[in-house]
Amino acid sequence: MEKIDRKELILRGNIYKAIAIISIPLMINNFIHTLYNLADGFFVARGVGPVEFAATSFVSPVIMFFNALGRGIAVAGTAILSQLVGASKYEEANKYTSQLLVISLLFSICFTIIGYWLSPIIIGWMGAGEDLAYYSNLYLRICFLGFPFIFVFFVFNSILTSQGYTMVSTTLSAISALANIVLDPIFIYIFKWGLRGAAIATVLSQFILVIGGIYVVRKYSTRIRPSFKKFHFDLTKIKRIGRVALPSSVGQTGSSLGFMVLNSFIAHYGTATLAGFGMGNRITNLVMQPPMGIGMGLTTIVGQNIGADQVDRAEKAFKKAMKISLFFGLFGTLVLFFLNGPLVRGFLGSNYDVETAQESMSYLRYIAFAMPFMGFFSIFHGLFQGSGHTKYSMAMGIGRLWAIRLPLIYFFKNFTRLGSTGIWISMTLSNFLICVYGYMIYRSGKWKERIIASNVKEKTI
């Protein structure tokens, strides 16, 4: 399945080819992940009701919030492991992998317990009305049960991605997504479990994901093989993981909190606006899969090249990734601006709510102009995360929401008569302005310093 020597390609091959081979499976994986998230919304919207559908969108920032630490650990894993692979320090990489897996599992169990019991309080704080609060709590509590599976798979994905073996994890994600798509209609319609069935289908498909992850890491991970013989917590390694993971986790947590606040703002405009935003966001995520995949692939390419002391090549990869992202971003602008109506109606089906559809189409028309900058945002993230300087990606994630978008929304809400249009304008402007900041950091060159010592002697294979 993975016949090409990924390390040789990343360090010495054609950069465009390296970006394509590493990123295309990640694009497919992102697309599959989006379909995975769309499945619940699709079947709930068509067969349950608008309030239940709004609940799936309403709680998504909460899930993102609790997932932030797991993703932060995974980002640290990819950055550290890719630089170790680039430096041919495989024994050290094996030791880091064991630490990453144990830490992720422990945190996920804690978050499952905390999140399950705090779910009603969190939803109440977000300002959900009576019906929305009931269904949001129902859906969220079940989703929390899948956290251990997701956290562990994040690490499996880091192990494979850091070596460039992205097609393996993509295939596994496809199987999990297919399971979710098959289970959703069975649980929702045949068993008549409604929204509860959608959540259960999601958790079961996540269980399949982690079981498959154990298998593929043992079979396909050629350079990194985690082992728990004589395992003990290594404080030096944990601290290094923490230094990279913490900014990423804080950034994603801050972003998730920002989206919670954003959802609470949108909820004041009514359920139709909230549902329209949720639907528009899902469609936008589909269009943004190519730039997001390129940004994720760039993490591995930058990490391995910096680990091999090839900073100039890492920078060349960044510039080429920006060019490709611009192409996809402009294409996304055209699609969302001119085809928003068919996209929304196709998702909702024939018995769609007119007000929800109108809000969603309005959102897509405005956000269309932000597509190139959303792509650049992903590329900057890939650069900063691959180099291990996650404090800059943290600043971009938090700054986009808390320093720009939310203040703009507050201003438009209280000092203009734009209504929900003010939200869409704020989202577009925030994506542009944060990319200006990302470019300034890139030009400063602060991201070029490696995060692993270059003088550690390791056995190679």
N, C-alpha and C positions, 0 to 999 in steps of 0.2 A: 504493500500500500504506500510505503514511504521510501521509494527506491533512490531518490536523489539525496546526496549527502548535503543536508541542510546547512551544516556548519561551513563547509567549503563554499557553498553558494553565497551565504550571508557575508562571509569575510573576504572572498576573492572573486565571486562571480559577478555577472551583470546585475546592476542594482535594480533596474526595472523588472527583471525576471525574478529577482529575490522578493521584491515587493509583491509581485503577482502571486508567486507560489505560496508565500507565507500568508498573504492577506485574503486571497480569494476564498479559501476555506473558512476564514474568520468572517468574511462577508456573508457567506452561506450560513455560518453558525449564528451570526446576528439576526439574519433573516428568519432562521428557524426559531430562535429565541423570541423574536417578535411575534411570529405565528403562534408560538407557545402561549404568549400573553394574550394574543388576539382571540385564541380559541375560547377561553372562558367568556370574554366579552361578546364574541360573535354568537355563541349559542344562548347565552343569557339574554342578549338584546332581542333575539328573534323568538325565543320561546318562554321567557319568564316575565320580564317587564322592565320599564325604564328606570324605576327606582333601584331595582336589583343591579341593573347594568351600571348605574351611577355609583353604586357601592363599590364595584370592582375597581373603578377609577379613583374613587375617593380614598381608598385605603392603600393604593399603590405607593404613595410617598412614605407611609409608615413601614411598609415592607422594605422599601429602599433604605430607610433609616437604619433598621436593625441589620440589614445585609451589609451596611457600609463597612463594618469592622472586618467581616469576612472578605469582602472585596479588597479592603486595604491590605490584609495579610496576603491575599493572592497577588496584588500588585507588587508588594515587597518580594514575594517569592519569584515572580517573573523577572524583576529587575536584578535581584541578587543571583538567581540561578543562571540567567542568560549571561551575565558578566563572568561568572565562574566557568560556564561552558566555553565562552570566548577565550578565557585564559587557560583552558584545559585542566581545571582544578576539579575533577569529578568526585574525588573522595570527599572533599569539603562540601560539594553540592549535595551528596547523599546525606551528610550530617544535617545540613540545613533543612532538607526535605522532611526528615523525621520530626524536627522541632516544629515545622510549619503545620504538619498534620495534627499533632497532639494539641497544639495551641488552638487551632481552628475548631477542633471537636469540642474542647472544653468551653470555649466562648459560645459556641452555637447552642450547647445544652443550657447554659445560663440564660441566654437570650430567649430561648423557647419558653422556659419557665416564667421569666419576667414578663415577656410580651403577652403570653396567654392571660395572665392575671390582670395586667394593666390595660388590656384592650378596651374595655368599656370607658375607662377614664380618658384614654388618649382620644378616642372618637368623640367623647363629650367635649373635650377641650377644643377639638377642631370645629365645633359648632354645627354638627350634623343635626338635622331635624329628627323627629320621632321615628318615622319609617326608615329613613336613610341610616340612622344610628343603629337600628335593630339589624338590618341586613349587613351593614358594614362590620359590626361586631361578629356576626355569624360567620362571615367569609374570612375575616382576619384571623380569628382564633384557630381555625383549621389550618390556615396557611402557615401559622407559626410552627406547627408540628413538623413541617418539612425542612426547617432550618438546618438541623444537623446534616442532612443529606446534601443540601446546597453548599454549606461551608466546606465540607470535605471535598466535594467535587471541584470547588474553586481551586483548591490546592492541586488536585490531580491535573486540572487544566493548566495551571502554572508550570507543572513539571513538563508537560508535553509542549506547551507553547514556547517555553524557554529554549527548547531544543529545535524548534521550528516544525514540530510534528503537529500541525494544526488540523490536517484532514482527519486524523484519528478521532480527536475530540468532537469535530463537526459531525462525523458519522454517528457517534454516540448521542449527541444532542438531537440528531434527526430521529433516532429511534425513540428517544424520550418524548419528543414533540408529537410524533405519530401516536404514541401511546396515549398522550393527553387528548389528542383530537378524537381518537377512537372512544376513549372512556367518557369524555364530556357528554355526548348525546345519550350514551347508555345510562349514565347516572342521572342526568337532568331530565330526560324524557321518558325512558323506559322504566327506571326505578322511581321516577317522579320525586327525586330529591331536590330539584330546583337549584338554587344558588349553593346550597350545601354540597350537592353532587359535583358542581364545578370545582369547588375547593378540594374535595376529596380526590378527584381525578388529578388535580395538580400535584398533590402530595405523593400519590402513588407513582406518578411519572417521574418525580424527583428521586424516589427510592430506586426506581429502575436505573436512573442516571448514575447514582453512586455505585451500585452493584457493577454496572458496566465499566465505571471508572476504575474500579479495583482490577478488573480483568485486563483492560487495555494498557494500564500503566505497567503491569507485570509483563505484558507481552511485547509492547512497542517501545517502551522507554529504554533505549539502548545505552545511554551514557549515565543516566541517573536512576538508581535503583534504591528506593527507601528501605531501610532495615531498622527493626526495633530491638534487635539483640543488644543487650547491655545498654538499653536506652536510659539516659538521664537528662534532666533539663540543663542546658548549657546557657548560663546567664549572658556570656559574651555574645553568643549568636542571637539570643532572644532580644538583647538590647539593640543589636544591629537591625534585626527584623523590625523592632519597634520604631527605630529612627526613620525607617522608610515607610512602614505601614501607618504610623500614627498620622502624619500629614495627609496621606491619602484617605484614611478613615475619617478624619476630621472634615476634609473637603467634601467627601460624599455624605457624611452626616449633616454638615451644614447645608448642603444642597437639598437633601431630603427634608430637613426642617423648613427650608425655604419653600419647597413645593407643598408642604403641609399648609404653611401660611398662605401660599398662593391659592391652594384649593379652598381654604376658608374664605378668602376674598371672593373667589369666583362663586362659591356657594351662596353669597349674598345676592347674586344676580338671578338665582333660581336654579332648579334642577336641570332645566333645558340647557342653560349655559354651561353648567358643570358637565353634563353628559356630552354636549357638543365639543367642549374642550378635550374631554377624555378620548372621544372618537378621533378628533383632529390630531391629537398627539400620537395616537396609534398609527394613523396614516403617515404622519411625518416621520415617525421612527422607521417605517418601512422604506421610505425614500432615502433616509440617511444611512442605510446599512453599508453601502460601499465606502464612504468616507470613514465611518466608524471602524469598519474592518481594516482599512489601511492604517488608521491610527493605532489600532491594537497590534497589527503586524509590525509597525514601526518600532514598538516597544522592544520586541525581540531583536530586530536588526540593529537598533541603536545600542542596546545592552551588550550584545556580543561584540560589536565593533569597539565599543569603549573598553570592554574587558580585554580585548586584544591590542589595546593602545592604538586604535585606528580612528581617532576622533574626526579627522577630515572626511573619512568615508561615511561615518555616521551623519555628518552634516550634509553630505551630498544626498544621502538617502532621504533626509528630511526635506530638502528642496524638491526632489523629484516627487515625493509623496504629496507635497503642497500643490504641485501642478496637476496631478491626477485628481486630487480632491476638488480643485477648482472646476474641472470639467464636470464631475458628477454633481457638484453644487449648482451649477448653472442649469444643468439638465433638470434637477429637482425643482428649481424655480419655475421653469416652463410647465412642468407636469402639474404642480400644485396650483399655479395661477390659472391655467386654462382648463384643467380637468377636475377641479375640486368637486363640482356637482356630481358627475358620474361616479367618482370615487366614494363619496359619502352615501349616495343613494344605493350603490352596489353593496356597501357594507350593511346598511340598515335593512335592505329588503323592501318589498312592496308596501308593507304596513308601517312605514316609518313615521315618527313624530316630526311634523313640519318645522316646529320651532327649534328642535334639537338639530335638525339638518341645516337650517339657516345659520345657526350659531357656528356650527362646525365648518361650513363653507366660508363664512366670514373670517374665521380664524386662519384657515388655510390660505386665503388670498393675501393676508398680511404677512404670515410667517414665510410665505414663498420667497420673499426678498431676503430672508435671513439664511437661506440654505447654503450659500457659499461660505458664510462665516461660521455656521454650525459645523461645516466640514473642517474648516481651519482650526476650530476649537478642538476637534478630535485629534488632529495632527499635532498640535501643540502639546496636548495631553500625552500622546505617544512619545514625543521627544523627551518631555520632562520625566515621565515615568520610567522610560527605558534607561535614562541616565541615572535614575535613582533619586533625582532631586524633586521629590513629590511635593515639597512645600510650594513649588510654583504652580503645579496642577491644582493643589489645594486652594491657593489664592484665586486661581481662575474660576474654580467651581463655586466657591463661596462668594467671590466678588460679583460674579454675573447675576446672582440672585439678590444677595443682601445689600450690596453697595449700589446696584443699578436698577434691577428689574422691580423689586418690591417698592423702593422709594418712588419710582416712576408711576407704578400702579396706584400708590396712595395719592400721589399728586393728581393724576387724571381722574381718580374716583371722587376726590373731594373738591377739586377746583375746575373741573370741566363737565360738560354734558355728553361726553363721548360714550358713556355706558360701557358695555363689554368691549367695545372697540379699543378703549384705552389699554386694556389688558394685552390685546394682540400687538398694539404698537409698542408697548413696553418690552414685550418679549423679543420683538425684532431689533429694537435699538440695543438691548442688553447684549445680544450676540455679537453685534458689530463692535461695540465699545470694549468688550472684554478681549477681543482678538487684537485690538491695538495694544493692550497691556501685554498679551502673550508675545507679540512681535518685539516689544521693548526688552523683555527678558531674554528672548532668543538672541537679539543683537548684542546684549551685554556679555554673552559667552559664559555666564555663571553656571550653565548646565553641563559643562564639558568635563568636570572633575569626576573621576571614577569613585565608586563607593566601596570597592573591595581593595585590600592591600595587594600590591603587585609583587611583594617579596615572599609570599607564603608558599612553601614548597609542598606540592601535592603529588600523589601518584596519578598517572594518567593511563588511559586505556586506549 
